[in-house]
């Protein structure tokens, strides 16, 4: 395996987990900044050309994990690998963000949903999408049918 | 930070990196199996309802990293965070796969692009796509314009 090390940290508007929009119809249009450490700045070369990026980051204020848990938008329990719960065997988060602009080692992005100060492990280009009409979203679709989006 | 531990391992058709389709127009329709360790099987509850999953895994046979490198499909160098190179500061891989079926702790999936025996760190549901018409793909689009997909 390997020893994770931060390649940077996230500036986001969220200082507590309660403030992060969750559940059905949650809009993730909050803006934030990925502050890449100076020693890794060269790795950002040409990242500017991509409209969207994957951020892989650490739930650094989450402790332990639950294999089964009840997400905030449902009253039924689901397996951790069928949810985005922070309490995971490896506390790794994944977020797709829109790249608004790059200023040196600072990436201004839209769509952050993690706490301010979150360590970033990796940035990858978002290359293609699964066509929406082929997606099935399991228990989440069932919840949406019971509680229409507001 | 945290100490990564495998939640399972991947069975794929690829025993060497040369065999993995790479570059432009690479089709990733190879089938494989995520073998989740028995101790984590309960975490798969309800995963069956999702058509697509994110697999987060480890480039366990990659050593070291390059901040700038030349991908197989281009003759120009790019920053590691603008490519899918295995030589990353944190050797983490990310693949979207289609879930074909679940048999207990075994997930049969399509779209694997990693070596046989690769350790898996996390599985997450794929919930929504960025609309294709809003995607910009930087240097990759430039390469495609020079060398049309076959």
Interface residues (C-beta under 8 A of the other chain):
Chain A: X1 X2 X3 X4 X5 X6 X7 X36 X40 X42 X43 X44 X45 X46 X47 X48 X49 X50 X51 X52 X53 X54 X56 X58 X60 X67 X68 X77 X78 X79 X80 X81 X82 X83 X84 X88 X89 X90 X91 X92 X94 X96 X119 X121 X122 X123 X124 X125 X126 X127 X128 X129 X130 X131 X132 X134 X135 X136 X137 X138 X139 X140 X141 X142
Chain B: X1 X2 X3 X4 X5 X6 X7 X36 X40 X42 X43 X44 X45 X46 X47 X48 X49 X50 X51 X52 X53 X54 X56 X58 X60 X67 X68 X77 X78 X79 X80 X81 X82 X83 X84 X88 X89 X90 X91 X92 X94 X96 X119 X121 X122 X123 X124 X125 X126 X127 X128 X129 X130 X131 X132 X134 X135 X136 X137 X138 X139 X140 X141 X142
